[in-house]
């Protein structure tokens, strides 16, 4: 099981994989790098499942716009997925 922080700004969300669901240091690093305040922490097997859980939580539909590696703190070793939700 992986853990994802979900950040939202307008219709755009970013799912960011983190090492654990309660890592305040990682959250602080993300916020210091300009990431938005985290809305949710979702546990799921992968980003697709995490997005489905987010859609169910928020009653929205999300479409992946961009996937990329890098730009996160090195300690995260994670991929983030940017999406648009309606």
TAGI-V403245 format. One record per helix or strand of 3 or more residues. SS is the DSSP state (A for helix, B for strand). FROM is the first residue (numbers start at 1). LEN is the number of residues. If there is no record, write none. Layout:
[[SS	FROM	LEN] [SS	FROM	LEN]]
//
This chain:
[[B	2	8] [B	12	7] [A	24	9] [B	38	7] [A	47	12] [B	62	8] [A	74	3] [B	79	7]]
//
